[in-house]
Amino acid sequence: MKSVPKDEHEPTIASILQDAASQVLRGGKSEGAGISHIASILTPQNINVIRQYSPDLGRLTEAYGLLAKAASNL
């Protein structure tokens, strides 16, 4: 991310997250496994890195990660 221009941080992070989420679909994972996969990606460490580059996107990913973790524990 250090080599990415500052105005491209959010689109770059969003693209990375979109690619990770779409791999769940391409990999043929069931809905439950897909939610668990997203929860495993949105770890506190990853969210902190996202927050460094985009505080707003960090807050969104934190909320989504909490929801994914709660849903995968059902």
MMTF fields as JSON, N, C-alpha, C and O atoms, coordinates in Angstrom:
{
  "mmtfVersion": "1.0.0",
  "mmtfProducer": "UNKNOWN",
  "numBonds": 295,
  "numAtoms": 296,
  "numGroups": 74,
  "numChains": 1,
  "numModels": 1,
  "chainsPerModel": [1],
  "groupsPerChain": [74],
  "chainIdList": ["A"],
  "bondAtomList": [4, 2, 8, 6, 12, 10, 16, 14, 20, 18, 24, 22, 28, 26, 32, 30, 36, 34, 40, 38, 44, 42, 48, 46, 52, 50, 56, 54, 60, 58, 64, 62, 68, 66, 72, 70, 76, 74, 80, 78, 84, 82, 88, 86, 92, 90, 96, 94, 100, 98, 104, 102, 108, 106, 112, 110, 116, 114, 120, 118, 124, 122, 128, 126, 132, 130, 136, 134, 140, 138, 144, 142, 148, 146, 152, 150, 156, 154, 160, 158, 164, 162, 168, 166, 172, 170, 176, 174, 180, 178, 184, 182, 188, 186, 192, 190, 196, 194, 200, 198, 204, 202, 208, 206, 212, 210, 216, 214, 220, 218, 224, 222, 228, 226, 232, 230, 236, 234, 240, 238, 244, 242, 248, 246, 252, 250, 256, 254, 260, 258, 264, 262, 268, 266, 272, 270, 276, 274, 280, 278, 284, 282, 288, 286, 292, 290],
  "bondOrderList": [1, 1, 1, 1, 1, 1, 1, 1, 1, 1, 1, 1, 1, 1, 1, 1, 1, 1, 1, 1, 1, 1, 1, 1, 1, 1, 1, 1, 1, 1, 1, 1, 1, 1, 1, 1, 1, 1, 1, 1, 1, 1, 1, 1, 1, 1, 1, 1, 1, 1, 1, 1, 1, 1, 1, 1, 1, 1, 1, 1, 1, 1, 1, 1, 1, 1, 1, 1, 1, 1, 1, 1, 1],
  "groupList": [{"groupName": "MET", "atomNameList": ["N", "CA", "C", "O"], "elementList": ["N", "C", "C", "O"], "formalChargeList": [0, 0, 0, 0], "bondAtomList": [1, 0, 2, 1, 3, 2], "bondOrderList": [1, 1, 2], "singleLetterCode": "M", "chemCompType": "L-PEPTIDE LINKING"}, {"groupName": "LYS", "atomNameList": ["N", "CA", "C", "O"], "elementList": ["N", "C", "C", "O"], "formalChargeList": [0, 0, 0, 0], "bondAtomList": [1, 0, 2, 1, 3, 2], "bondOrderList": [1, 1, 2], "singleLetterCode": "K", "chemCompType": "L-PEPTIDE LINKING"}, {"groupName": "SER", "atomNameList": ["N", "CA", "C", "O"], "elementList": ["N", "C", "C", "O"], "formalChargeList": [0, 0, 0, 0], "bondAtomList": [1, 0, 2, 1, 3, 2], "bondOrderList": [1, 1, 2], "singleLetterCode": "S", "chemCompType": "L-PEPTIDE LINKING"}, {"groupName": "VAL", "atomNameList": ["N", "CA", "C", "O"], "elementList": ["N", "C", "C", "O"], "formalChargeList": [0, 0, 0, 0], "bondAtomList": [1, 0, 2, 1, 3, 2], "bondOrderList": [1, 1, 2], "singleLetterCode": "V", "chemCompType": "L-PEPTIDE LINKING"}, {"groupName": "PRO", "atomNameList": ["N", "CA", "C", "O"], "elementList": ["N", "C", "C", "O"], "formalChargeList": [0, 0, 0, 0], "bondAtomList": [1, 0, 2, 1, 3, 2], "bondOrderList": [1, 1, 2], "singleLetterCode": "P", "chemCompType": "L-PEPTIDE LINKING"}, {"groupName": "ASP", "atomNameList": ["N", "CA", "C", "O"], "elementList": ["N", "C", "C", "O"], "formalChargeList": [0, 0, 0, 0], "bondAtomList": [1, 0, 2, 1, 3, 2], "bondOrderList": [1, 1, 2], "singleLetterCode": "D", "chemCompType": "L-PEPTIDE LINKING"}, {"groupName": "GLU", "atomNameList": ["N", "CA", "C", "O"], "elementList": ["N", "C", "C", "O"], "formalChargeList": [0, 0, 0, 0], "bondAtomList": [1, 0, 2, 1, 3, 2], "bondOrderList": [1, 1, 2], "singleLetterCode": "E", "chemCompType": "L-PEPTIDE LINKING"}, {"groupName": "HIS", "atomNameList": ["N", "CA", "C", "O"], "elementList": ["N", "C", "C", "O"], "formalChargeList": [0, 0, 0, 0], "bondAtomList": [1, 0, 2, 1, 3, 2], "bondOrderList": [1, 1, 2], "singleLetterCode": "H", "chemCompType": "L-PEPTIDE LINKING"}, {"groupName": "THR", "atomNameList": ["N", "CA", "C", "O"], "elementList": ["N", "C", "C", "O"], "formalChargeList": [0, 0, 0, 0], "bondAtomList": [1, 0, 2, 1, 3, 2], "bondOrderList": [1, 1, 2], "singleLetterCode": "T", "chemCompType": "L-PEPTIDE LINKING"}, {"groupName": "ILE", "atomNameList": ["N", "CA", "C", "O"], "elementList": ["N", "C", "C", "O"], "formalChargeList": [0, 0, 0, 0], "bondAtomList": [1, 0, 2, 1, 3, 2], "bondOrderList": [1, 1, 2], "singleLetterCode": "I", "chemCompType": "L-PEPTIDE LINKING"}, {"groupName": "ALA", "atomNameList": ["N", "CA", "C", "O"], "elementList": ["N", "C", "C", "O"], "formalChargeList": [0, 0, 0, 0], "bondAtomList": [1, 0, 2, 1, 3, 2], "bondOrderList": [1, 1, 2], "singleLetterCode": "A", "chemCompType": "L-PEPTIDE LINKING"}, {"groupName": "LEU", "atomNameList": ["N", "CA", "C", "O"], "elementList": ["N", "C", "C", "O"], "formalChargeList": [0, 0, 0, 0], "bondAtomList": [1, 0, 2, 1, 3, 2], "bondOrderList": [1, 1, 2], "singleLetterCode": "L", "chemCompType": "L-PEPTIDE LINKING"}, {"groupName": "GLN", "atomNameList": ["N", "CA", "C", "O"], "elementList": ["N", "C", "C", "O"], "formalChargeList": [0, 0, 0, 0], "bondAtomList": [1, 0, 2, 1, 3, 2], "bondOrderList": [1, 1, 2], "singleLetterCode": "Q", "chemCompType": "L-PEPTIDE LINKING"}, {"groupName": "ARG", "atomNameList": ["N", "CA", "C", "O"], "elementList": ["N", "C", "C", "O"], "formalChargeList": [0, 0, 0, 0], "bondAtomList": [1, 0, 2, 1, 3, 2], "bondOrderList": [1, 1, 2], "singleLetterCode": "R", "chemCompType": "L-PEPTIDE LINKING"}, {"groupName": "GLY", "atomNameList": ["N", "CA", "C", "O"], "elementList": ["N", "C", "C", "O"], "formalChargeList": [0, 0, 0, 0], "bondAtomList": [1, 0, 2, 1, 3, 2], "bondOrderList": [1, 1, 2], "singleLetterCode": "G", "chemCompType": "PEPTIDE LINKING"}, {"groupName": "ASN", "atomNameList": ["N", "CA", "C", "O"], "elementList": ["N", "C", "C", "O"], "formalChargeList": [0, 0, 0, 0], "bondAtomList": [1, 0, 2, 1, 3, 2], "bondOrderList": [1, 1, 2], "singleLetterCode": "N", "chemCompType": "L-PEPTIDE LINKING"}, {"groupName": "TYR", "atomNameList": ["N", "CA", "C", "O"], "elementList": ["N", "C", "C", "O"], "formalChargeList": [0, 0, 0, 0], "bondAtomList": [1, 0, 2, 1, 3, 2], "bondOrderList": [1, 1, 2], "singleLetterCode": "Y", "chemCompType": "L-PEPTIDE LINKING"}],
  "groupTypeList": [0, 1, 2, 3, 4, 1, 5, 6, 7, 6, 4, 8, 9, 10, 2, 9, 11, 12, 5, 10, 10, 2, 12, 3, 11, 13, 14, 14, 1, 2, 6, 14, 10, 14, 9, 2, 7, 9, 10, 2, 9, 11, 8, 4, 12, 15, 9, 15, 3, 9, 13, 12, 16, 2, 4, 5, 11, 14, 13, 11, 8, 6, 10, 16, 14, 11, 11, 10, 1, 10, 10, 2, 15, 11],
  "groupIdList": [1, 2, 3, 4, 5, 6, 7, 8, 9, 10, 11, 12, 13, 14, 15, 16, 17, 18, 19, 20, 21, 22, 23, 24, 25, 26, 27, 28, 29, 30, 31, 32, 33, 34, 35, 36, 37, 38, 39, 40, 41, 42, 43, 44, 45, 46, 47, 48, 49, 50, 51, 52, 53, 54, 55, 56, 57, 58, 59, 60, 61, 62, 63, 64, 65, 66, 67, 68, 69, 70, 71, 72, 73, 74],
  "secStructList": [7, 6, 6, 1, 7, 4, 4, 4, 2, 2, 2, 2, 2, 2, 2, 2, 2, 2, 2, 2, 2, 2, 2, 2, 2, 2, 6, 6, 7, 7, 2, 2, 2, 2, 2, 2, 2, 2, 2, 2, 2, 1, 7, 2, 2, 2, 2, 2, 2, 2, 2, 2, 2, 7, 2, 2, 2, 2, 2, 2, 2, 2, 2, 2, 2, 2, 2, 2, 2, 2, 2, 2, 6, 7],
  "xCoordList": [0.813, 0.0, 0.858, 0.412, 2.064, 2.916, 3.209, 3.441, 3.2, 3.492, 2.243, 2.339, 1.076, -0.185, -0.447, -0.336, -0.794, -1.104, -2.243, -3.15, -2.179, -3.143, -4.592, -5.465, -4.845, -6.229, -6.703, -7.871, -5.822, -6.185, -6.278, -6.551, -6.058, -6.1, -7.45, -7.52, -8.532, -9.852, -10.235, -10.676, -10.086, -10.438, -9.582, -10.073, -8.324, -7.449, -7.89, -7.984, -8.162, -8.622, -9.954, -10.148, -10.873, -12.181, -12.032, -12.736, -11.127, -10.886, -10.338, -10.748, -9.425, -8.852, -9.938, -10.017, -10.778, -11.855, -12.884, -13.399, -13.184, -14.137, -13.591, -14.331, -12.311, -11.699, -11.74, -12.029, -11.455, -11.496, -12.906, -13.086, -13.906, -15.292, -15.719, -16.443, -15.29, -15.704, -15.027, -15.554, -13.883, -13.23, -14.073, -14.02, -14.848, -15.76, -16.748, -17.005, -17.297, -18.274, -17.622, -18.162, -16.466, -15.781, -15.302, -15.207, -14.995, -14.51, -15.617, -15.353, -16.856, -17.979, -18.278, -18.901, -17.838, -18.105, -19.573, -20.179, -20.12, -21.511, -21.62, -20.613, -22.832, -23.042, -22.403, -21.735, -22.604, -22.02, -20.505, -19.877, -19.917, -18.461, -17.959, -16.877, -18.74, -18.359, -18.317, -17.403, -19.307, -19.335, -18.145, -17.519, -17.835, -16.68, -15.387, -14.477, -15.312, -14.12, -13.953, -12.852, -15.036, -14.974, -14.567, -13.76, -15.126, -14.762, -13.28, -12.639, -12.729, -11.307, -10.408, -9.266, -10.906, -10.135, -10.152, -9.139, -11.306, -11.459, -11.051, -11.855, -9.792, -9.225, -8.956, -8.873, -8.822, -8.494, -7.217, -7.138, -6.236, -4.988, -5.243, -4.748, -6.013, -6.303, -7.152, -6.942, -8.097, -8.945, -8.112, -8.338, -7.153, -6.282, -5.461, -5.255, -4.993, -4.235, -5.152, -4.772, -6.345, -7.301, -7.593, -7.643, -7.785, -8.094, -6.96, -7.221, -5.719, -4.578, -4.697, -4.353, -5.183, -5.252, -6.606, -6.705, -7.646, -8.979, -9.815, -10.372, -9.905, -10.675, -12.134, -12.67, -12.773, -14.169, -14.324, -15.214, -13.484, -13.545, -13.174, -13.683, -12.3, -11.949, -13.139, -13.34, -13.93, -15.132, -16.137, -16.752, -16.3, -17.228, -16.776, -17.58, -15.495, -15.006, -15.05, -15.275, -14.839, -14.938, -16.365, -16.569, -17.34, -18.74, -19.094, -19.75, -18.664, -18.951, -18.262, -18.836, -17.04, -16.315, -17.021, -17.112, -17.522, -18.266, -19.54, -19.873, -20.241, -21.448, -21.123, -21.826, -20.05, -19.657, -19.273, -19.638, -18.539, -18.147, -19.371, -19.472, -20.3, -21.523, -22.338, -22.858, -22.449, -23.219, -22.56, -23.252, -21.251, -20.558, -20.593, -20.326, -20.92, -21.021, -22.414, -22.635, -23.353, -24.732, -24.826, -25.908],
  "yCoordList": [-1.192, 0.0, 1.257, 2.318, 1.141, 2.336, 2.883, 4.081, 2.013, 2.479, 2.951, 3.471, 2.77, 3.189, 4.645, 5.003, 5.491, 6.888, 6.968, 6.136, 7.971, 8.095, 8.106, 7.52, 8.771, 8.833, 7.506, 7.38, 6.528, 5.205, 4.152, 2.987, 4.534, 3.563, 2.877, 1.648, 3.661, 3.057, 2.159, 1.034, 2.606, 1.709, 0.435, -0.638, 0.552, -0.623, -1.612, -2.811, -1.117, -1.989, -2.621, -3.82, -1.828, -2.359, -3.449, -4.458, -3.249, -4.252, -5.543, -6.632, -5.431, -6.611, -7.383, -8.607, -6.659, -7.31, -7.93, -9.016, -7.246, -7.786, -9.066, -10.032, -9.076, -10.273, -11.424, -12.559, -11.147, -12.192, -12.758, -13.97, -11.875, -12.337, -13.123, -14.111, -12.709, -13.423, -14.785, -15.674, -14.97, -16.281, -17.307, -18.497, -16.853, -17.758, -18.337, -19.541, -17.488, -17.945, -18.824, -19.868, -18.4, -19.181, -20.517, -21.495, -20.556, -21.795, -22.781, -23.908, -22.364, -23.248, -23.506, -24.511, -22.605, -22.793, -22.499, -21.618, -23.251, -23.007, -21.665, -21.06, -21.212, -19.908, -19.837, -18.856, -20.869, -20.877, -20.85, -20.124, -21.642, -21.654, -20.319, -19.863, -19.7, -18.391, -17.334, -16.51, -17.357, -16.401, -16.648, -15.699, -17.9, -18.227, -17.748, -17.275, -17.874, -17.428, -15.912, -15.425, -15.181, -13.722, -13.36, -12.453, -14.069, -13.808, -14.066, -13.358, -15.072, -15.377, -14.335, -14.147, -13.667, -12.611, -11.322, -10.631, -11.009, -9.745, -9.889, -9.698, -10.228, -10.349, -8.954, -7.988, -8.841, -7.528, -6.931, -5.721, -7.769, -7.267, -6.679, -5.597, -7.386, -6.885, -5.622, -4.693, -5.59, -4.404, -3.208, -2.095, -3.416, -2.313, -1.765, -0.555, -2.64, -2.17, -1.381, -0.319, -1.887, -1.169, 0.201, 1.203, 0.24, 1.493, 2.511, 3.713, 2.055, 2.97, 3.739, 4.919, 3.069, 3.679, 4.314, 5.217, 3.838, 4.394, 4.169, 3.088, 5.173, 5.006, 4.606, 3.757, 5.206, 4.874, 3.425, 2.722, 2.98, 1.594, 0.637, -0.483, 1.068, 0.264, 0.028, -1.077, 1.075, 0.931, -0.013, -0.839, 0.107, -0.777, -2.232, -3.132, -2.457, -3.836, -4.432, -5.632, -3.607, -4.11, -4.581, -5.659, -3.772, -4.151, -5.405, -6.306, -5.463, -6.63, -7.868, -8.957, -7.705, -8.833, -9.351, -10.562, -8.438, -8.858, -9.615, -10.632, -9.118, -9.812, -11.185, -12.16, -11.253, -12.542, -13.551, -14.724, -13.092, -13.99, -14.469, -15.649, -13.562, -13.94, -14.937, -15.915, -14.697, -15.593, -16.955, -17.968, -16.993, -18.286, -19.1, -20.302, -18.455, -19.176, -19.722, -20.387, -19.454, -19.937, -21.42, -21.995],
  "zCoordList": [0.0, 0.0, 0.0, -0.436, 0.479, 0.543, -0.85, -1.012, -1.851, -3.207, -3.948, -5.059, -3.338, -3.953, -3.568, -2.396, -4.55, -4.219, -3.199, -3.198, -2.341, -1.243, -1.722, -1.083, -2.842, -3.333, -3.925, -4.294, -4.018, -4.526, -3.422, -3.712, -2.171, -1.071, -0.959, -0.956, -0.867, -0.698, -1.865, -1.631, -3.12, -4.232, -4.245, -4.596, -3.869, -3.849, -2.788, -3.053, -1.581, -0.497, -0.867, -0.664, -1.409, -1.802, -2.862, -2.822, -3.796, -4.836, -4.247, -4.649, -3.31, -2.657, -1.907, -2.007, -1.155, -0.41, -1.349, -1.08, -2.443, -3.419, -4.037, -4.224, -4.352, -4.92, -3.923, -4.302, -2.661, -1.64, -1.496, -1.377, -1.508, -1.394, -2.622, -2.497, -3.798, -5.009, -5.119, -5.788, -4.484, -4.491, -3.766, -4.078, -2.802, -2.096, -3.096, -3.098, -3.938, -4.936, -5.997, -6.362, -6.487, -7.525, -6.993, -7.735, -5.683, -5.088, -4.783, -4.365, -4.988, -4.764, -3.301, -2.96, -2.433, -1.012, -0.734, -1.344, 0.193, 0.568, 1.268, 1.636, 1.443, 2.063, 3.446, 3.772, 4.255, 5.595, 5.57, 6.341, 4.683, 4.563, 4.031, 4.403, 3.168, 2.63, 3.712, 3.75, 4.593, 5.705, 6.631, 7.102, 6.892, 7.739, 7.088, 7.77, 5.761, 5.037, 5.168, 5.422, 4.995, 5.143, 6.571, 6.776, 7.562, 8.956, 9.183, 9.96, 8.513, 8.692, 8.033, 8.454, 7.018, 6.35, 7.173, 7.282, 7.746, 8.464, 9.924, 10.836, 10.119, 11.459, 12.023, 11.265, 13.323, 13.898, 13.288, 13.075, 13.012, 12.418, 11.035, 10.719, 10.209, 8.862, 8.918, 8.138, 9.827, 9.97, 10.405, 9.929, 11.301, 11.728, 10.574, 10.476, 9.704, 8.531, 7.607, 7.113, 7.371, 6.521, 7.125, 6.411, 8.436, 9.129, 8.982, 8.924, 8.92, 8.743, 7.438, 7.368, 6.411, 5.087, 4.788, 3.958, 5.467, 5.263, 6.526, 6.714, 7.381, 8.611, 8.367, 9.081, 7.373, 7.085, 6.637, 7.116, 5.743, 5.281, 6.411, 6.468, 7.301, 8.465, 9.372, 9.875, 9.58, 10.413, 9.75, 10.424, 8.455, 7.734, 7.776, 8.019, 7.541, 7.536, 8.942, 9.1, 9.954, 11.322, 11.609, 12.168, 11.225, 11.445, 10.652, 11.174, 9.404, 8.573, 9.137, 9.131, 9.622, 10.217, 11.459, 11.665, 12.292, 13.489, 13.103, 13.712, 12.099, 11.633, 11.064, 11.328, 10.278, 9.681, 10.764, 10.682, 11.774, 12.872, 13.633, 13.97, 13.905, 14.628, 13.787, 14.323, 12.504, 11.636, 11.502, 11.402, 11.498, 11.342, 12.62, 12.598, 13.743, 15.018, 15.279, 16.291, 14.387, 14.585, 14.372, 14.497]
}
